[in-house]
């Protein structure tokens, strides 16, 4: 059996809420506020991935630390931006290393 990708939406709202130790209404609120965008089935049912559950758990930790929704949204946006920049940097490093190797092979 192939390993499932962490971005694959598999959980319904009740299961995702339980895994994140939240209630379903909180998940709907977070979606309404733009902090989470679960996938939707053909019938419109929300489907959450392991990545979504990890994000929900991060939201819960920030909430427990006393942060409000706006603050949580800002933290998540900065974390997302940081992850994107790290990905770009890694790609640039890999490209640079490949270029160095090609130049070394030439001579």
Secondary structure by P-SEA (a helix, b strand, c coil): ccccccccccccaaaaaaaacccaaaaaaaaaaccbbbbbcccbbbbbcaaaaaaaaaaaaaaaacccaaaaaaaaaaaaaaaaaaaaaaaaaaaaaaaaaaaaaac
